[in-house]
């Protein structure tokens, strides 16, 4: 198995610069479209506006100091204003961003969240990013933007995040696990490595991440499987590479986590992927 690129990069989130949003600051929504090569990484930064980040093609991994999100092309990520984040590209990514002012973002979540993108919203985004920078907010173009934001506010969330611990020793443990997601090493061996008990490790991990150690490992495998599914990797290959006994066992985990089969999730045909 190749070393999974979901490995957490060491980045400084303490003193990241502002990435200024170009465009008319008086407009509620400013758009940007960009294309990035596979493997490109945007260093930690923040925006004065909230950002709705979506890829027409390709998959993104977005990280803050305490969370990682996988964002395939059927999903988008809402990033509140002034949230320091970095972006890693998998495949050629055709990124489309909406930068939203405080008034238009008032009813949106106050934390980052992955959202399911509807076919209608995808078409609205494509139309919106093609508008001139000085689009007429009082005319049809402004109506399109208001419809777009109304659709964004209706999007259901999808649990595609991986919380990260604050402690250096637990972070190092997470690094090792992400470097080999096929490993099924017992928890007590991880505890011994940290010179603590399995019970203490369980409590610390739950306190720092909000989920159990076992749940964290499952979520890490889930996010990596989504990234690989979006690249067209066969389900059988993913299942065996991630340490599952069979494709059926992997599909069962996937369905229990997201409510749909693996292929339905990445094709965008799912009926209930929200959690």
Phi and psi in degrees as GROMACS dihedral restraints (atoms count N, CA, C in turn):
[ dihedral_restraints ]
;  ai    aj    ak    al  type     phi  dphi    fc
    3     4     5     6     1   -67.3    20    10
    4     5     6     7     1   150.7    20    10
    6     7     8     9     1   -62.0    20    10
    7     8     9    10     1   122.6    20    10
    9    10    11    12     1   -67.6    20    10
   10    11    12    13     1   134.6    20    10
   12    13    14    15     1   -74.4    20    10
   13    14    15    16     1     5.4    20    10
   15    16    17    18     1   -77.2    20    10
   16    17    18    19     1    -2.1    20    10
   18    19    20    21     1   -53.9    20    10
   19    20    21    22     1   135.6    20    10
   21    22    23    24     1   -73.0    20    10
   22    23    24    25     1   124.3    20    10
   24    25    26    27     1   -80.8    20    10
   25    26    27    28     1   145.0    20    10
   27    28    29    30     1   -78.1    20    10
   28    29    30    31     1   115.5    20    10
   30    31    32    33     1  -135.8    20    10
   31    32    33    34     1   153.0    20    10
   33    34    35    36     1   -97.9    20    10
   34    35    36    37     1   110.6    20    10
   36    37    38    39     1  -100.3    20    10
   37    38    39    40     1     4.8    20    10
   39    40    41    42     1   -84.2    20    10
   40    41    42    43     1   -27.6    20    10
   42    43    44    45     1  -140.3    20    10
   43    44    45    46     1    48.6    20    10
   45    46    47    48     1   -78.3    20    10
   46    47    48    49     1   148.2    20    10
   48    49    50    51     1   -82.6    20    10
   49    50    51    52     1   161.5    20    10
   51    52    53    54     1   -77.2    20    10
   52    53    54    55     1   137.6    20    10
   54    55    56    57     1  -103.1    20    10
   55    56    57    58     1   103.9    20    10
   57    58    59    60     1   -68.3    20    10
   58    59    60    61     1   138.2    20    10
   60    61    62    63     1   -86.7    20    10
   61    62    63    64     1   119.6    20    10
   63    64    65    66     1   -79.9    20    10
   64    65    66    67     1   144.2    20    10
   66    67    68    69     1   131.0    20    10
   67    68    69    70     1   176.6    20    10
   69    70    71    72     1   -71.2    20    10
   70    71    72    73     1   114.4    20    10
   72    73    74    75     1   -66.9    20    10
   73    74    75    76     1   -13.6    20    10
   75    76    77    78     1   -80.5    20    10
   76    77    78    79     1   -16.3    20    10
   78    79    80    81     1   -82.7    20    10
   79    80    81    82     1   143.5    20    10
   81    82    83    84     1   -65.5    20    10
   82    83    84    85     1   -36.7    20    10
   84    85    86    87     1  -129.9    20    10
   85    86    87    88     1   128.1    20    10
   87    88    89    90     1  -116.5    20    10
   88    89    90    91     1   136.3    20    10
   90    91    92    93     1  -111.7    20    10
   91    92    93    94     1   159.2    20    10
   93    94    95    96     1  -150.2    20    10
   94    95    96    97     1   139.5    20    10
   96    97    98    99     1  -125.0    20    10
   97    98    99   100     1   135.4    20    10
   99   100   101   102     1  -143.5    20    10
  100   101   102   103     1   154.4    20    10
  102   103   104   105     1  -124.9    20    10
  103   104   105   106     1   131.2    20    10
  105   106   107   108     1  -124.8    20    10
  106   107   108   109     1   143.0    20    10
  108   109   110   111     1   -70.7    20    10
  109   110   111   112     1   158.6    20    10
  111   112   113   114     1   -58.4    20    10
  112   113   114   115     1   135.3    20    10
  114   115   116   117     1    88.0    20    10
  115   116   117   118     1    -7.5    20    10
  117   118   119   120     1   -66.4    20    10
  118   119   120   121     1   143.0    20    10
  120   121   122   123     1  -128.3    20    10
  121   122   123   124     1   129.4    20    10
  123   124   125   126     1   -96.1    20    10
  124   125   126   127     1   118.5    20    10
  126   127   128   129     1   -62.7    20    10
  127   128   129   130     1   161.1    20    10
  129   130   131   132     1   -52.4    20    10
  130   131   132   133     1   135.1    20    10
  132   133   134   135     1  -161.6    20    10
  133   134   135   136     1   176.9    20    10
  135   136   137   138     1  -146.8    20    10
  136   137   138   139     1   161.6    20    10
  138   139   140   141     1  -122.3    20    10
  139   140   141   142     1   149.0    20    10
  141   142   143   144     1   -71.3    20    10
  142   143   144   145     1   -21.6    20    10
  144   145   146   147     1  -104.5    20    10
  145   146   147   148     1   159.0    20    10
  147   148   149   150     1   -67.0    20    10
  148   149   150   151     1   153.8    20    10
  150   151   152   153     1  -128.0    20    10
  151   152   153   154     1   131.6    20    10
  153   154   155   156     1  -106.4    20    10
  154   155   156   157     1   110.2    20    10
  156   157   158   159     1  -109.3    20    10
  157   158   159   160     1   128.1    20    10
  159   160   161   162     1  -142.4    20    10
  160   161   162   163     1   144.4    20    10
  162   163   164   165     1  -116.7    20    10
  163   164   165   166     1   121.9    20    10
  165   166   167   168     1   -64.3    20    10
  166   167   168   169     1   -33.9    20    10
  168   169   170   171     1  -145.8    20    10
  169   170   171   172     1   151.3    20    10
  171   172   173   174     1    91.3    20    10
  172   173   174   175     1   172.5    20    10
  174   175   176   177     1  -126.4    20    10
  175   176   177   178     1   141.6    20    10
  177   178   179   180     1  -116.8    20    10
  178   179   180   181     1   148.0    20    10
  180   181   182   183     1  -116.6    20    10
  181   182   183   184     1   120.3    20    10
  183   184   185   186     1  -110.3    20    10
  184   185   186   187     1   134.1    20    10
  186   187   188   189     1  -129.2    20    10
  187   188   189   190     1   140.4    20    10
  189   190   191   192     1  -112.8    20    10
  190   191   192   193     1  -174.4    20    10
  192   193   194   195     1   -62.2    20    10
  193   194   195   196     1   -29.7    20    10
  195   196   197   198     1  -124.1    20    10
  196   197   198   199     1     6.9    20    10
  198   199   200   201     1  -147.7    20    10
  199   200   201   202     1   154.6    20    10
  201   202   203   204     1  -128.4    20    10
  202   203   204   205     1   139.3    20    10
  204   205   206   207     1  -126.7    20    10
  205   206   207   208     1   140.3    20    10
  207   208   209   210     1  -101.3    20    10
  208   209   210   211     1   129.6    20    10
  210   211   212   213     1  -126.2    20    10
  211   212   213   214     1    92.3    20    10
  213   214   215   216     1   -74.4    20    10
  214   215   216   217     1   176.0    20    10
  216   217   218   219     1   -71.2    20    10
  217   218   219   220     1   -10.4    20    10
  219   220   221   222     1   -93.1    20    10
  220   221   222   223     1     3.3    20    10
  222   223   224   225     1  -130.4    20    10
  223   224   225   226     1   171.7    20    10
  225   226   227   228     1  -142.1    20    10
  226   227   228   229     1   165.6    20    10
  228   229   230   231     1  -123.5    20    10
  229   230   231   232     1   129.7    20    10
  231   232   233   234     1   -92.1    20    10
  232   233   234   235     1   124.3    20    10
  234   235   236   237     1  -121.0    20    10
  235   236   237   238     1   110.7    20    10
  237   238   239   240     1   -59.9    20    10
  238   239   240   241     1   158.1    20    10
  240   241   242   243     1   -56.3    20    10
  241   242   243   244     1   143.3    20    10
  243   244   245   246     1    66.8    20    10
  244   245   246   247     1    18.7    20    10
  246   247   248   249     1   -87.2    20    10
  247   248   249   250     1   119.1    20    10
  249   250   251   252     1   -73.8    20    10
  250   251   252   253     1   128.8    20    10
  252   253   254   255     1  -152.2    20    10
  253   254   255   256     1   158.2    20    10
  255   256   257   258     1  -125.4    20    10
  256   257   258   259     1   160.0    20    10
  258   259   260   261     1  -132.1    20    10
  259   260   261   262     1   130.5    20    10
  261   262   263   264     1  -113.9    20    10
  262   263   264   265     1   134.5    20    10
  264   265   266   267     1  -100.1    20    10
  265   266   267   268     1   137.3    20    10
  267   268   269   270     1  -121.3    20    10
  268   269   270   271     1   117.8    20    10
  270   271   272   273     1    78.3    20    10
  271   272   273   274     1   174.4    20    10
  273   274   275   276     1   -73.1    20    10
  274   275   276   277     1   121.7    20    10
  276   277   278   279     1  -105.6    20    10
  277   278   279   280     1   122.3    20    10
  279   280   281   282     1   -99.9    20    10
  280   281   282   283     1    93.1    20    10
  282   283   284   285     1   -86.9    20    10
  283   284   285   286     1   139.2    20    10
  285   286   287   288     1  -126.7    20    10
  286   287   288   289     1   124.6    20    10
  288   289   290   291     1  -121.1    20    10
  289   290   291   292     1   140.4    20    10
  291   292   293   294     1  -113.8    20    10
  292   293   294   295     1   125.2    20    10
  294   295   296   297     1  -106.2    20    10
  295   296   297   298     1   119.4    20    10
  297   298   299   300     1  -115.4    20    10
  298   299   300   301     1   132.7    20    10
  300   301   302   303     1   -75.6    20    10
  301   302   303   304     1   173.5    20    10
  303   304   305   306     1   -62.4    20    10
  304   305   306   307     1   -38.9    20    10
  306   307   308   309     1   -65.3    20    10
  307   308   309   310     1   -45.2    20    10
  309   310   311   312     1   -71.6    20    10
  310   311   312   313     1   -23.8    20    10
  312   313   314   315     1   -94.6    20    10
  313   314   315   316     1     5.2    20    10
  315   316   317   318     1   -59.4    20    10
  316   317   318   319     1   -33.5    20    10
  318   319   320   321     1   -98.5    20    10
  319   320   321   322     1    10.6    20    10
  321   322   323   324     1   -92.3    20    10
  322   323   324   325     1   163.8    20    10
  324   325   326   327     1   -59.5    20    10
  325   326   327   328     1   150.4    20    10
  327   328   329   330     1   -88.6    20    10
  328   329   330   331     1    -2.1    20    10
  330   331   332   333     1  -128.6    20    10
  331   332   333   334     1   164.1    20    10
  333   334   335   336     1   -64.3    20    10
  334   335   336   337     1   141.8    20    10
  336   337   338   339     1  -154.5    20    10
  337   338   339   340     1   139.0    20    10
  339   340   341   342     1   -80.5    20    10
  340   341   342   343     1   136.3    20    10
  342   343   344   345     1  -123.0    20    10
  343   344   345   346     1   144.6    20    10
  345   346   347   348     1   -77.2    20    10
  346   347   348   349     1   126.9    20    10
  348   349   350   351     1   -93.1    20    10
  349   350   351   352     1   124.8    20    10
  351   352   353   354     1   -81.9    20    10
  352   353   354   355     1   158.0    20    10
  354   355   356   357     1   -56.9    20    10
  355   356   357   358     1   -37.7    20    10
  357   358   359   360     1   -62.0    20    10
  358   359   360   361     1   -46.3    20    10
  360   361   362   363     1   -64.0    20    10
  361   362   363   364     1   -39.7    20    10
  363   364   365   366     1   -57.7    20    10
  364   365   366   367     1   -44.1    20    10
  366   367   368   369     1   -67.4    20    10
  367   368   369   370     1   -37.1    20    10
  369   370   371   372     1   -64.8    20    10
  370   371   372   373     1   -39.7    20    10
  372   373   374   375     1   -64.2    20    10
  373   374   375   376     1   -44.6    20    10
  375   376   377   378     1   -58.7    20    10
  376   377   378   379     1   -42.0    20    10
  378   379   380   381     1   -67.8    20    10
  379   380   381   382     1   -42.2    20    10
  381   382   383   384     1   -64.9    20    10
  382   383   384   385     1   -43.7    20    10
  384   385   386   387     1   -71.7    20    10
  385   386   387   388     1   -13.2    20    10
  387   388   389   390     1   -88.1    20    10
  388   389   390   391     1    -8.3    20    10
  390   391   392   393     1   -71.6    20    10
  391   392   393   394     1   153.3    20    10
  393   394   395   396     1   -66.2    20    10
  394   395   396   397     1   155.9    20    10
  396   397   398   399     1   -60.4    20    10
  397   398   399   400     1   -29.8    20    10
  399   400   401   402     1  -100.6    20    10
  400   401   402   403     1    39.1    20    10
  402   403   404   405     1   -56.5    20    10
  403   404   405   406     1   152.7    20    10
  405   406   407   408     1   -82.3    20    10
  406   407   408   409     1   105.9    20    10
  408   409   410   411     1   -66.7    20    10
  409   410   411   412     1   -24.7    20    10
  411   412   413   414     1   -87.3    20    10
  412   413   414   415     1    -8.8    20    10
  414   415   416   417     1  -106.3    20    10
  415   416   417   418     1  -154.0    20    10
  417   418   419   420     1   -63.4    20    10
  418   419   420   421     1   -35.4    20    10
  420   421   422   423     1   -64.9    20    10
  421   422   423   424     1   -40.9    20    10
  423   424   425   426     1   -64.9    20    10
  424   425   426   427     1   -36.4    20    10
  426   427   428   429     1   -63.2    20    10
  427   428   429   430     1   -41.0    20    10
  429   430   431   432     1   -60.6    20    10
  430   431   432   433     1   -42.7    20    10
  432   433   434   435     1   -65.4    20    10
  433   434   435   436     1   -38.5    20    10
  435   436   437   438     1   -68.6    20    10
  436   437   438   439     1   -37.2    20    10
  438   439   440   441     1   -65.8    20    10
  439   440   441   442     1   -40.7    20    10
  441   442   443   444     1   -58.4    20    10
  442   443   444   445     1   -49.2    20    10
  444   445   446   447     1   -67.4    20    10
  445   446   447   448     1   -33.3    20    10
  447   448   449   450     1   -63.1    20    10
  448   449   450   451     1   -38.6    20    10
  450   451   452   453     1   -70.2    20    10
  451   452   453   454     1   -38.8    20    10
  453   454   455   456     1   -59.1    20    10
  454   455   456   457     1   -42.6    20    10
  456   457   458   459     1   -66.4    20    10
  457   458   459   460     1   -18.5    20    10
  459   460   461   462     1   -90.7    20    10
  460   461   462   463     1    -8.0    20    10
  462   463   464   465     1   -69.0    20    10
  463   464   465   466     1   135.0    20    10
  465   466   467   468     1   -78.5    20    10
  466   467   468   469     1   147.3    20    10
  468   469   470   471     1   -79.1    20    10
  469   470   471   472     1   160.4    20    10
  471   472   473   474     1  -136.0    20    10
  472   473   474   475     1   131.6    20    10
  474   475   476   477     1   -79.5    20    10
  475   476   477   478     1    79.6    20    10
  477   478   479   480     1  -116.4    20    10
  478   479   480   481     1    37.6    20    10
  480   481   482   483     1  -114.2    20    10
  481   482   483   484     1   156.3    20    10
  483   484   485   486     1  -129.1    20    10
  484   485   486   487     1   108.3    20    10
  486   487   488   489     1   -70.0    20    10
  487   488   489   490     1   149.6    20    10
  489   490   491   492     1  -118.1    20    10
  490   491   492   493     1   144.1    20    10
  492   493   494   495     1   -76.0    20    10
  493   494   495   496     1   161.9    20    10
  495   496   497   498     1   -90.3    20    10
  496   497   498   499     1   -30.3    20    10
  498   499   500   501     1   -72.1    20    10
  499   500   501   502     1   141.3    20    10
  501   502   503   504     1   -63.9    20    10
  502   503   504   505     1   -38.4    20    10
  504   505   506   507     1   -70.0    20    10
  505   506   507   508     1   -37.6    20    10
  507   508   509   510     1   -70.5    20    10
  508   509   510   511     1   -34.6    20    10
  510   511   512   513     1   -65.0    20    10
  511   512   513   514     1   -39.3    20    10
  513   514   515   516     1   -63.5    20    10
  514   515   516   517     1   -39.6    20    10
  516   517   518   519     1   -62.3    20    10
  517   518   519   520     1   -42.7    20    10
  519   520   521   522     1   -62.4    20    10
  520   521   522   523     1   -39.6    20    10
  522   523   524   525     1   -57.4    20    10
  523   524   525   526     1   -46.1    20    10
  525   526   527   528     1   -64.9    20    10
  526   527   528   529     1   -40.5    20    10
  528   529   530   531     1   -66.0    20    10
  529   530   531   532     1   -41.1    20    10
  531   532   533   534     1   -68.5    20    10
  532   533   534   535     1   -24.2    20    10
  534   535   536   537     1   -74.6    20    10
  535   536   537   538     1   -17.9    20    10
  537   538   539   540     1  -149.1    20    10
  538   539   540   541     1    81.8    20    10
  540   541   542   543     1   -74.7    20    10
  541   542   543   544     1    -6.4    20    10
  543   544   545   546     1   -81.7    20    10
  544   545   546   547     1   -14.2    20    10
  546   547   548   549     1   -68.1    20    10
  547   548   549   550     1   136.9    20    10
  549   550   551   552     1  -119.3    20    10
  550   551   552   553     1    37.3    20    10
  552   553   554   555     1   -62.3    20    10
  553   554   555   556     1   134.5    20    10
  555   556   557   558     1   -59.3    20    10
  556   557   558   559     1   148.6    20    10
  558   559   560   561     1   -60.2    20    10
  559   560   561   562     1   -33.6    20    10
  561   562   563   564     1   -65.0    20    10
  562   563   564   565     1   -28.3    20    10
  564   565   566   567     1   -71.1    20    10
  565   566   567   568     1   -36.3    20    10
  567   568   569   570     1   -64.5    20    10
  568   569   570   571     1   -39.0    20    10
  570   571   572   573     1   -64.6    20    10
  571   572   573   574     1   -42.4    20    10
  573   574   575   576     1   -60.8    20    10
  574   575   576   577     1   -40.3    20    10
  576   577   578   579     1   -60.5    20    10
  577   578   579   580     1   -33.3    20    10
  579   580   581   582     1   -91.9    20    10
  580   581   582   583     1     4.9    20    10
  582   583   584   585     1    57.3    20    10
  583   584   585   586     1    48.0    20    10
  585   586   587   588     1  -145.0    20    10
  586   587   588   589     1  -178.7    20    10
  588   589   590   591     1   -93.8    20    10
  589   590   591   592     1   159.3    20    10
  591   592   593   594     1   -60.7    20    10
  592   593   594   595     1   -37.7    20    10
  594   595   596   597     1   -65.4    20    10
  595   596   597   598     1   -41.6    20    10
  597   598   599   600     1   -66.7    20    10
  598   599   600   601     1   -40.7    20    10
  600   601   602   603     1   -60.4    20    10
  601   602   603   604     1   -44.3    20    10
  603   604   605   606     1   -58.0    20    10
  604   605   606   607     1   -48.1    20    10
  606   607   608   609     1   -65.5    20    10
  607   608   609   610     1   -42.8    20    10
  609   610   611   612     1   -63.6    20    10
  610   611   612   613     1   -44.3    20    10
  612   613   614   615     1   -65.0    20    10
  613   614   615   616     1   -41.4    20    10
  615   616   617   618     1   -64.8    20    10
  616   617   618   619     1   -40.6    20    10
  618   619   620   621     1   -66.3    20    10
  619   620   621   622     1   -39.6    20    10
  621   622   623   624     1   -86.6    20    10
  622   623   624   625     1   -25.1    20    10
  624   625   626   627     1  -114.5    20    10
  625   626   627   628     1   -19.9    20    10
  627   628   629   630     1    87.4    20    10
  628   629   630   631     1    -3.9    20    10
  630   631   632   633     1  -134.1    20    10
  631   632   633   634     1   163.6    20    10
  633   634   635   636     1   -73.6    20    10
  634   635   636   637     1   162.2    20    10
  636   637   638   639     1   -60.8    20    10
  637   638   639   640     1   -43.7    20    10
  639   640   641   642     1   -64.0    20    10
  640   641   642   643     1   -41.4    20    10
  642   643   644   645     1   -65.6    20    10
  643   644   645   646     1   -36.8    20    10
  645   646   647   648     1   -62.0    20    10
  646   647   648   649     1   -44.5    20    10
  648   649   650   651     1   -64.4    20    10
  649   650   651   652     1   -39.4    20    10
  651   652   653   654     1   -65.3    20    10
  652   653   654   655     1   -41.1    20    10
  654   655   656   657     1   -66.0    20    10
  655   656   657   658     1   -37.4    20    10
  657   658   659   660     1   -61.5    20    10
  658   659   660   661     1   -42.8    20    10
  660   661   662   663     1   -66.7    20    10
  661   662   663   664     1   -37.6    20    10
  663   664   665   666     1   -61.6    20    10
  664   665   666   667     1   -46.8    20    10
  666   667   668   669     1   -65.3    20    10
  667   668   669   670     1   -39.7    20    10
  669   670   671   672     1   -66.3    20    10
  670   671   672   673     1   -36.5    20    10
  672   673   674   675     1   -65.8    20    10
  673   674   675   676     1   -37.4    20    10
  675   676   677   678     1   -64.8    20    10
  676   677   678   679     1   -42.8    20    10
  678   679   680   681     1   -60.1    20    10
  679   680   681   682     1   -43.7    20    10
  681   682   683   684     1   -73.7    20    10
  682   683   684   685     1   -35.1    20    10
  684   685   686   687     1   -60.9    20    10
  685   686   687   688     1   -39.9    20    10
  687   688   689   690     1   -66.0    20    10
  688   689   690   691     1   -19.8    20    10
  690   691   692   693     1   -91.2    20    10
  691   692   693   694     1    -1.2    20    10
  693   694   695   696     1    89.7    20    10
  694   695   696   697     1    12.7    20    10
  696   697   698   699     1   -68.0    20    10
  697   698   699   700     1   134.2    20    10
  699   700   701   702     1   -60.7    20    10
  700   701   702   703     1   147.2    20    10
  702   703   704   705     1   -58.9    20    10
  703   704   705   706     1   -40.8    20    10
  705   706   707   708     1   -60.5    20    10
  706   707   708   709     1   -44.4    20    10
  708   709   710   711     1   -62.3    20    10
  709   710   711   712     1   -44.7    20    10
  711   712   713   714     1   -62.5    20    10
  712   713   714   715     1   -45.6    20    10
  714   715   716   717     1   -58.3    20    10
  715   716   717   718     1   -47.3    20    10
  717   718   719   720     1   -71.9    20    10
  718   719   720   721     1   -38.1    20    10
  720   721   722   723     1   -65.0    20    10
  721   722   723   724     1   -31.0    20    10
  723   724   725   726     1   -93.7    20    10
  724   725   726   727     1     9.4    20    10
  726   727   728   729     1    87.7    20    10
  727   728   729   730     1    12.2    20    10
  729   730   731   732     1   -81.1    20    10
  730   731   732   733     1   149.2    20    10
  732   733   734   735     1   -69.1    20    10
  733   734   735   736     1   -26.6    20    10
  735   736   737   738     1  -159.5    20    10
  736   737   738   739     1   161.4    20    10
  738   739   740   741     1   -58.9    20    10
  739   740   741   742     1   -32.6    20    10
  741   742   743   744     1   -65.2    20    10
  742   743   744   745     1   -40.4    20    10
  744   745   746   747     1   -64.1    20    10
  745   746   747   748     1   -41.8    20    10
  747   748   749   750     1   -63.9    20    10
  748   749   750   751     1   -45.6    20    10
  750   751   752   753     1   -63.2    20    10
  751   752   753   754     1   -35.9    20    10
  753   754   755   756     1   -63.5    20    10
  754   755   756   757     1   -45.3    20    10
  756   757   758   759     1   -60.6    20    10
  757   758   759   760     1   -44.6    20    10
  759   760   761   762     1   -62.9    20    10
  760   761   762   763     1   -45.6    20    10
  762   763   764   765     1   -66.0    20    10
  763   764   765   766     1   -38.7    20    10
  765   766   767   768     1   -65.5    20    10
  766   767   768   769     1   -33.9    20    10
  768   769   770   771     1   -77.8    20    10
  769   770   771   772     1   -41.3    20    10
  771   772   773   774     1  -121.1    20    10
  772   773   774   775     1    -4.0    20    10
  774   775   776   777     1    83.6    20    10
  775   776   777   778     1     2.3    20    10
  777   778   779   780     1  -142.2    20    10
  778   779   780   781     1   163.5    20    10
  780   781   782   783     1   -72.0    20    10
  781   782   783   784     1   156.0    20    10
  783   784   785   786     1   -53.4    20    10
  784   785   786   787     1   -48.1    20    10
  786   787   788   789     1   -67.9    20    10
  787   788   789   790     1   -34.8    20    10
  789   790   791   792     1   -65.1    20    10
  790   791   792   793     1   -34.6    20    10
  792   793   794   795     1   -63.5    20    10
  793   794   795   796     1   -50.2    20    10
  795   796   797   798     1   -76.5    20    10
  796   797   798   799     1   -20.9    20    10
  798   799   800   801     1   -80.6    20    10
  799   800   801   802     1   -14.9    20    10
  801   802   803   804     1    81.8    20    10
  802   803   804   805     1    12.7    20    10
  804   805   806   807     1   -97.0    20    10
  805   806   807   808     1     6.6    20    10
  807   808   809   810     1   -68.0    20    10
  808   809   810   811     1   153.8    20    10
  810   811   812   813     1   -97.6    20    10
  811   812   813   814     1   -24.8    20    10
  813   814   815   816     1  -153.0    20    10
  814   815   816   817     1    80.0    20    10
  816   817   818   819     1   -97.9    20    10
  817   818   819   820     1    -6.6    20    10
  819   820   821   822     1   -77.8    20    10
  820   821   822   823     1   151.3    20    10
